[in-house]
Amino acid sequence: MIPLLVSNIGRTRYTDAWMLQQEIWTLRHAHAIQDTLLLTEHEHVYTLGKSTDDNHLLASEEELKISGTDVFHIDRGGDITYHGPGQIVGYPIIDLNNYFLDIHRYLRSLEEVIIQALAAFGIVAGREKDMTGVWVNSEKIAAIGVKVSRWVTMHGFALNVNTDISKFDRIIPCGIFHKGVTSMQRALAQEVRIESVQNAIVKSFADVFGCQPSWVEKDKLYATITKLHTRSQEENELSQSYASE
């Protein structure tokens, strides 16, 4: 089976997680690191994908400042969404050459990961025609937006677990006017342990993609990335030295 590194990097500011993704993405392109799945909860942030209409952000600058909510235009597909505490965000950085070369299939596979994870908690979820994401009773419980370059992926999915759903009131989520947003907490009428949901996601990811997950501590992951970047830089310097001789 294909090995998959999994790391819970804790609660992060969006920019920090984005930079970490990009570092791993670069290393994955160079075949210097295994396929990796990052799991995190973000501080309050609205992210706007490449197809976002800026009018879908309804909150004023003053509202955003008072609430401490960041806003970022990013390089994933899709429209605007919210990330924050109580929501599990997953960033698979994987080489699709190991699986299948089909972006639509990749999106459907990410949906299936969430659908199976929710089923483990007794929540019946599914898809909506012509829409990306996962839905419970026609309300969106998970958003998906990805970037794929040379078949290596980044960005990913966001599952509302104990999320403050009111944060979606100040945007038009994913540019969809006529659908609501829900969470596992709302569906089950009780708070849900984040760690339990993370474990269910990793299990379903392994089942759907046919990979073998191994957990790595956040500090060890950061140390590995630093070491690999240092080695890559030294190799580049050595290569340039030989070229100049």
C-alpha positions in Angstrom: 0.0 0.0 0.0 1.1 3.6 -0.6 2.5 5.2 2.6 0.8 8.3 3.9 2.2 10.7 6.5 -0.5 12.1 8.8 0.1 15.0 11.1 -2.2 17.0 13.4 -0.6 20.4 13.4 -3.0 21.8 15.9 -4.7 25.2 15.7 -3.0 27.5 13.1 -3.3 30.9 11.5 -4.1 30.4 7.9 -0.9 31.9 6.6 1.3 29.5 8.6 -0.6 26.4 7.4 -0.5 27.7 3.8 3.3 28.2 3.9 3.7 24.7 5.4 1.6 23.3 2.6 3.7 25.0 0.0 6.9 23.7 1.5 5.6 20.1 1.5 4.2 20.5 -1.9 7.6 21.6 -3.3 9.2 18.6 -1.6 6.6 16.2 -2.9 7.2 17.5 -6.5 10.9 16.7 -5.9 10.0 13.2 -4.6 11.8 14.2 -1.3 8.8 13.4 1.0 5.9 10.9 1.1 2.3 11.7 0.4 1.2 13.8 3.4 -2.2 14.6 5.1 -2.2 17.7 7.3 -5.0 18.1 9.8 -5.7 21.5 11.5 -8.2 23.9 13.0 -7.7 27.5 11.8 -8.2 30.7 13.6 -11.1 32.7 12.2 -10.5 33.3 8.5 -12.4 33.7 5.2 -10.6 32.4 2.2 -11.5 33.4 -1.4 -10.7 30.9 -4.2 -9.9 31.7 -7.8 -13.6 31.9 -8.9 -14.8 34.1 -6.0 -17.0 37.1 -6.6 -15.8 39.6 -3.9 -19.4 40.6 -3.3 -19.9 37.2 -1.7 -18.0 38.6 1.3 -20.7 40.4 3.2 -18.8 41.5 6.3 -17.4 45.0 6.4 -13.8 45.8 7.2 -14.9 47.1 10.6 -16.8 43.8 11.3 -13.7 41.8 10.3 -11.4 43.9 12.5 -13.7 43.6 15.6 -14.1 39.9 15.2 -10.4 39.2 14.5 -11.2 37.5 11.2 -8.6 37.4 8.5 -9.3 37.4 4.8 -7.1 35.8 2.1 -7.4 35.4 -1.7 -5.8 32.0 -2.4 -4.9 29.8 -5.3 -7.4 26.9 -4.8 -10.5 26.4 -6.9 -13.9 27.4 -5.7 -15.5 30.5 -4.1 -15.5 31.9 -0.6 -15.6 29.8 2.6 -15.0 30.1 6.3 -12.5 28.3 8.5 -12.3 28.5 12.3 -12.2 26.7 15.6 -14.4 23.5 15.8 -13.8 22.8 12.1 -11.4 20.1 10.8 -9.5 21.2 7.8 -7.6 18.5 5.9 -4.8 19.3 3.4 -3.8 16.2 1.4 -0.5 16.8 -0.4 -0.3 13.7 -2.6 1.0 12.7 -5.9 -2.0 11.5 -8.0 0.4 9.5 -10.2 0.2 7.0 -7.3 -3.6 6.8 -7.6 -5.3 8.1 -10.7 -4.9 11.0 -13.1 -8.4 12.4 -12.9 -9.2 15.6 -10.9 -12.9 15.0 -10.9 -12.4 11.6 -9.5 -10.1 13.1 -6.9 -12.9 15.5 -5.8 -15.4 12.7 -5.6 -13.0 10.7 -3.6 -12.5 13.5 -1.1 -16.3 13.7 -0.8 -16.4 9.9 -0.2 -13.8 10.2 2.6 -16.1 12.7 4.4 -19.3 10.7 3.7 -17.7 7.6 5.2 -16.3 9.4 8.2 -19.7 10.9 9.0 -21.3 7.5 8.6 -19.1 6.3 11.5 -21.1 8.8 13.7 -24.5 7.8 12.4 -24.8 10.8 10.1 -26.2 10.1 6.6 -24.5 12.4 4.2 -24.3 12.6 0.4 -23.7 14.8 -2.7 -25.8 17.4 -4.4 -26.1 17.4 -8.2 -23.6 19.6 -10.0 -22.1 20.8 -6.6 -18.8 20.0 -5.0 -18.9 19.2 -1.2 -20.8 17.0 1.2 -24.4 17.6 2.3 -26.8 16.6 5.1 -30.4 17.2 4.4 -29.5 19.6 1.6 -27.3 21.7 4.0 -23.5 21.8 3.4 -21.4 20.1 6.1 -18.1 20.0 4.3 -16.5 22.2 1.7 -13.8 21.1 -0.8 -11.4 23.2 -2.8 -8.1 22.0 -4.3 -5.2 22.9 -6.4 -3.4 20.4 -8.6 -0.2 21.0 -10.5 1.8 18.3 -12.3 -0.6 15.9 -10.5 0.5 16.9 -7.0 -2.4 18.2 -4.8 -2.7 20.9 -2.2 -5.6 22.6 -0.3 -8.4 20.1 0.5 -11.5 19.9 2.6 -13.1 21.5 5.7 -15.6 19.6 7.8 -17.9 21.4 10.2 -17.7 19.6 13.5 -18.5 22.0 16.4 -18.2 25.0 14.1 -19.9 28.4 14.9 -22.3 28.3 12.0 -23.2 32.0 12.4 -19.8 32.8 10.9 -21.2 31.7 7.5 -23.9 34.4 7.8 -21.4 37.1 6.7 -20.6 35.4 3.4 -22.4 33.6 0.6 -20.7 30.2 1.2 -19.2 28.8 -2.0 -21.3 31.4 -3.9 -24.4 29.3 -3.3 -27.4 31.5 -2.4 -30.1 28.9 -1.8 -28.5 26.3 0.5 -27.7 26.4 4.2 -24.8 25.2 6.2 -24.8 22.7 9.1 -22.3 20.9 11.4 -21.9 17.5 13.1 -22.8 19.1 16.4 -26.1 20.4 14.9 -26.9 17.1 13.2 -26.3 15.1 16.4 -27.5 17.7 18.9 -24.3 17.4 20.9 -20.7 18.4 20.8 -18.4 15.9 19.1 -14.7 15.1 20.0 -12.5 16.6 17.3 -9.9 13.8 17.9 -12.5 11.1 17.2 -13.5 12.7 13.9 -9.9 13.1 12.9 -9.3 9.4 13.4 -12.4 8.6 11.4 -11.2 10.8 8.6 -7.8 9.2 8.5 -9.4 5.7 8.4 -11.8 6.6 5.6 -9.0 8.3 3.7 -6.9 5.1 3.9 -9.9 3.1 2.7 -10.8 5.3 -0.2 -7.3 5.9 -1.5 -5.8 2.5 -0.6 -2.9 3.9 1.4 -1.2 3.1 4.7 -1.3 6.0 7.2 1.4 6.6 9.8 1.0 9.5 12.3 3.9 11.8 12.8 4.2 14.5 15.6 4.0 18.1 14.5 7.5 18.9 15.8 9.0 15.9 14.0 7.3 16.8 10.8 8.7 20.4 11.0 12.2 19.0 11.7 12.0 16.7 8.8 11.0 19.5 6.4 13.8 21.7 7.6 16.3 18.9 7.1 15.0 18.2 3.6 15.1 21.8 2.6 18.6 22.2 3.9 19.8 19.1 2.0 18.0 20.4 -1.2 19.7 23.8 -0.8 23.1 22.2 -0.3 22.6 20.0 -3.4 21.6 23.0 -5.5 24.7 24.9 -4.3 26.9 22.0 -5.1 25.4 21.6 -8.5 25.9 25.3 -9.2 29.5 25.0 -8.1 30.2 22.2 -10.5 28.5 24.1 -13.3 30.7 27.2 -12.8 34.0 25.3 -12.9 
